Amino acid sequence: MNTESVVEFLGNVPLLQRLPSSSLKRIAEVVVFKRYERGDYLVRKNQDVDGVYFLLEGEAQVLKSAGEENSQQFLLKRFDFFGPGIFGDVYSADVVAVSELTCLLLMSDHRALLEKKSVSDSDKERCLVEHILYLEPFDLNVFRGFTPPNAPTYGKVYGGQLVGQALAAASKTVENMKIVHNLHSYFLLVGEINIPIIFEVIRLRDGNNFATRRVDARQKGKTIFILFTSCQRKQQGFIHQESIMPHTPAPEMLLPREEMLERRITDPLLPRDYRNKVATEINASFPIDIRFCEPNYSTEQTKSPPRLKYWFRAKGKLSDDDQALHRCVVAYASDLIFASISLNPHRREGMSVAALSLDHSMWFHRPLRADDWLLFVIVSPIASESRGFATGKMFNRKGELVVSLTQEAVLREAVTIKPSFGAKL
């Protein structure tokens, strides 16, 4: 089999479709051909990883734990792949050939070839989130925001972008000594990523210690999002805290979200369709560093408890110590994974579900830094009448409660959501 044929084969492997042709050619030059008879083990559970396997011809079965059904999702065929498990550099399961089998093995020494380099890799200190939150002055109380080409989108304007940009617009109309202490917002229409967003700020009140603003976000003359916020001059007062930060591993001991996703892609104990989907959708440009506290095998089609804990911070160092900027960044990050955990107890195989944010509220209790680690603790106490409700708490590394949050989302089943400029409901 010549190099061109190997490159053609590799181009059909879901894990590799995000890579440029030059990377596929380099992989083709270093892979090792491995052949097995029926009944041979490719790898054994807890065996040290020697690399990533790509199935060229034949079939292999992932052997799950005793009592677990080996469904078609764990029968590997041509173009399928597997590698390290999510809990370390060992294989998570036995994999056995169920026919004569030929694989290509990319040895661990060459794993770096699987990495997709982003434009920002050459500038580690550049903060993409600041670029996303930038607003262009349009009039005295009017600003224009954009969705940059390298900003994360999901077929529509990301909800956290609307919250962060609207809060930034409000902050620009308030004197510097008054800082946002709460916000309440409502998602009305889906935002289009290819046209600007106009943010109009209405000055509802300017007092000695407090200022109140409303921000209307519009596209094509229609209001797509509304935010109310109150800002306060710093004052001394009573202090107490009943909330206790849960014990979790330090963020430095946890894998970044991108690396965890990479491990999930190659872990044979996760369903094949799920791994292929993640391989084609993984987004390396998200400007927030996220570290999940409790990695697990849950997917969008398996039940799990309606709770989540993760550390997060902005990638890179923010250019300013201004609290307004740091709170806008935290607001931006807060919508990525929040009320969607209300779906966790209701997921099942073959079920397509989605959560669409309805409203989002935040209370800022103490000064914070968005480029230092914050622990986000999320719980969904109830889902009812097609709506899921979630509460959140954010702690700094000292265990101080810095932000409290709530969010409600509409929960939908078996509906393919096509981005369009129209009502969310």
N, C-alpha and C positions, 0 to 999 in steps of 0.2 A: 504494500500500500504506500503510494508516494505522498510527499508532503502536501501537495495540493488537495488530494483526496481526504487527508486527515483534517486539513483546514476547513474543507467543505462540511465534513461531519461535525467538527467542533462548533461551527456556526449555527447548527441546529440544536445545540444543547442549551436549555433555558438559562443555566447559570452563566453562560458565556456570551449571551446575545447583547449584553450591555457593553462589551469590550470592542475596541477598534480592531480592524483586520490585522494590523501589525502585531497586536498582542496574541491573536489566534495563531499567527504564523510562528511566533516565538514559542508558544505552548506546544505546537505541533512538532517542533524540532527537539523537544526535551521529554515528551511523554514516553513511557515504557509500555510495550505490549505485554499483556498478561493473559494466559489462556488457562481455562479450568474445565474439568470434566463434571458431569452431573453429580451432585452430592459433595463436591469440594467446597470448603469454606474459603470465601474471599478474605474475610476478617472475622475475628472473634471479639465478643464483648469484653471491654476493658483492655483490649490490646492497644499498645502504643500506636499512634497514628503514623503511617508511613506516607500518606498523601491523600489525594482526592481521586476517586475512581469514576470513569465515564464508561457506560456500557455501550460497546460497539456492536456486538452480535450476541444473541441469546437472552436468557432471562435469569434473574436472581431473586430470592425471597429474603426479606428482612424478617428474622424470627423474633417475635415479641415475647414478653414474659408469659409464663404459664398461666392459662386461664384467659388470656387476651386473644381475640380473634385476629387472624392474619388476613385482612381484607385485601382487595385489589389495589388499594392505595399503597400497599407495602410490597407489591410485586413489581420489581424493577425491570424495565425493558430498554430497547435501543433509545439512546439520547438521555436516559436517566443518569443520575449521578449520586454520590454520597461521599462523606468524609467525616471530619471530627464531630463529636457530639457537643451539646451546648455547655456541658459541665467540665470541659477540659480537653486536653490533647490525647484522648483515648476514644475508641469507637464505642458507641452507646448500645450496640446490638450485634448479634451474630448475623452475618449475611452469607447465604449459601447458594450455590449455583443449582438451578432446577433444570438446566439443559446444558449442552456444550456452550461455553461462554468465552467471549473475548472482550477484554476491557483495556482501556488506556489509563495508565496511572501517572498522574502528575505528582512527583515526589514532593515531600514537604519542603525541601530546599528551594523549590521553585514556586511556593505558594504566593509570593509577591506578584506573580504574573496575573493573578486573579483580581487584583485590586484595580479599580477604576479611578484614575487620577482626576481630580476636579481642578478647575481653574484656580481655586483659592488655595490649593496645596502649596503653592510657592509663596504664600503670604499668610503665615499662621496667625499673625496678630490682627489681621484685618477683620473687623466685626461686620459680618453680613447683615445682622439684625439692625444695626444703625442705618445701613443703606436702605433697608426695607422701610424703616420708620421715618425716613426723611420726607418732609412736606415742603412743597413749593408755595410761598405766599402768593395769593391770588387777589385778595382785597383785604381790608382791615380785619375782618373776622372770617375770612374765607381762605381755605388752603386746598391745594391739590396734591393727592397722593397717587402713587403708582405701584404696580406689581412688577418688580424687576424680573428680567428673564431667569435669573438664578435663584429667585425666591421659591420656596416650596408652595405648590398649589395642588389641588385635588380636583381638577376640572373646573374649579371656581375659586374665588378669592377665599383664602384661608380665614376662618373666623377670628383667630387671634390677631391677624393683620388688621382687621377692621377695628378691634378693640384697641390695639396699640396705637394705630394711627389716629383714631378719634381722640384718644386720651392725650396724645401729643399735641393735637390741634387745640384742645381745651387748655392745656398747660401753657401754650404760647400766648394766651390772652389774660393770664393771671400774673400778678406781680410775683417776683422770684421768691419772696419770703413765704408765700402760701403754696403748700404742696398738697397734692391729691391725697385724701384719706379714705374716700370710698367712691365706687362707681356702680351704676346699674345700667345695663344695656339690653337691647332687644334686636334680634336678627329678624328682618322682615322679608327681604328678597335675596335671591342668590346674586352674588357679585360677579361681574365678568372680569377676567384677568387681562384682557387686551385693551381696555379703555381706562382713562383716569377716573379716580374717585374724588368728588368734590365734597369737602368737609366744611359745613357752615356752622359757626359757633354762635350760639345765642347767650348773651350775658344776662342771666336771670337775677343775679344778686352780687353786689360787692359790698361786704361789710368790713368792720375793723379787723376781724379775725377769720372770717369765713367768706368764701366766694363760691357761687354755684353757677355751673354752666350746663347747657344742653348742646349736643353736637348732632347734626343731621348729616348722614353720609348719603350722597346721591350719585346715581349714574343715569344718563339719558333722561334727566328730569324727574326720576322716581327716587323716593327715599328707600334705601335698602337696609339702613341700620340707624339706630338711635342710641345715644349714650347720654346719661346724666351723671355728673360728677360734682363732688364738693371738695374744695381745697381749704386748708387751714394753716394759719400762721402757727409756728411752733410755740407751745405753751407748757408750763409745768403743771402737774396734777397728780391724782392718785394713780398708783400702779399695783396691779396684782395679775397673776396668771395661774389659772387652774389647769390648763391643757399641758400635758406632758408629752414630750417628743418620744415616740417609740424607739426602742433599741433596734438599730440596723447596722449592717456593715458600713464602714467608712467608704465614701465614693471612690477613693483611690484603689480600694480592694475589688471594685466591680468593673465589669466590662462596659465600654461605651455602647450606646444603642446600635450604632452601625456594625460594630464587631459582633455583638450578640446576634443581630440579624444574619450576618454572614455565617455564623455557626448554626443558626436554625436552618439556613438554606441547605447545608450539607448533612444535617443530622438525619440518619435513616429512620429514626423512631418517630419523625413527624411525617404526616401524610404527603405523598408525592405531589398531588395537585397544589397543596398549600405551599410546599417548597418552591415549586415552579412559579407560582404567582408572586411570592416574595422576591424571587430572583429577578423577575422582570420589572418589579415596581420599586425596589429599594432606591431611596433618594439620599445621595451622599451630601447634599447641599443644605440640609436643615441646619439653621444657625444656632441651635441649642444643643448642648452636650447633655445627654440623658443617660442615667445609669439605674437600671431597674434593681430593686433590692432583693427580689425573690424570683430569679429566673425559673421558668417551668415549661411544661410541654403543652400548655393551653394554646388553642388556636381560635380562629373566628368561628369554628364549627364544633367546639367542645365547651361544656359547661365549666364555669369556675366561679368562685365567690365574687360578689360585687364590691371589691376593694382593691386598692393598688397603692404601692409606695415607690417613689423613685426620687433620686437626686437629680438636680439640673442646674445648669448655669449657661450663660452666653459663651459661645466660642470666641476666644480672643479677649482682649481687655478693652472695655468701653473707654471711649476717648475723654469722658467727662465724669466728674464725681457728683454731678447734679442729681439729686434724688428724683426729679421729674423724669429724667432719662431712664434711670434704673427701674422705676416703677412702670414706665411704658414697656420696657423689655420684659418684665415679669408678667405684665398683662398679655403681651404677645405670646409668651410661652404657655400661659395657663390654659389655653383652649385646645391644645393638641390632643391630650388624653384626659378627659374629664367625665362628663355625663355618659359617654359611651360605655363606661363600665357597668351601667344599668342593664346592658344587654347580656352580661356574662352568665347569669344563671339560666338564661333562656336559649342559649345557643345549642345547636345540635347539627349533626351531619346532614348535609343536603339543604340546610336552611340558609337563605340569604337575608340578612338583616342590616339595618343602618340606623344611626342616630343622628338627627339634625338638631343643632342647638337652637333653642328658642330664646333664652335669656341667659345673662351672665352677670354676676355681681361679685365685687371684691371689696374688702375692708383692709386697709393698710394700717397696721398697729405701731410699727417701729421702723426706723431707718433700715435700709437693706442695701446689699450690693448684688446686682443681677449677674455680675461676672465672678461671683464666689458661690460656693455650693449652697443650695437650698433644698430641703427635703419636702416633697409634696406628698401629703397623706390624703388619700381619697376614699370615700365610702359612699355607696348608694343605699340609703336606708329604705327606699321604696320605689317601685315602678307600678303605675296604675293608670287606667284609662288612656292607654297608648303613650303615656309620658313617663320618662325616667327622671329622677331627682338625685343629685349628688351634692355632697358637701366636701370641702377641702380645707386643709390647714397646711401652711408653709412655715417651716422652722429653719432658723439659721443653725450653724454648726454648734453654737453655744446652747442650743435647745430653746432659744427664745422664739415665741410665736410672733411672726412678722406679718402674716397675711391670713385672712379667713376668706373663704370663697363658697359660693353656691352656683349651681347651674341646673337648668331644666332642659330636657331635649325630648322631641317627639321620636318614638321608637317605631320603626316600620319593618315589615317582613315581606320578603319575596317581591320587592319592587326594584327594578333597575332604574337608578337615579341618573337621569341624563341632564348635564348642566344646561340650563337655559335661563334667560332673563325673565323670571316670573316668580310668583309667590312660592315660598318654601312649603306651604301647606296646601 
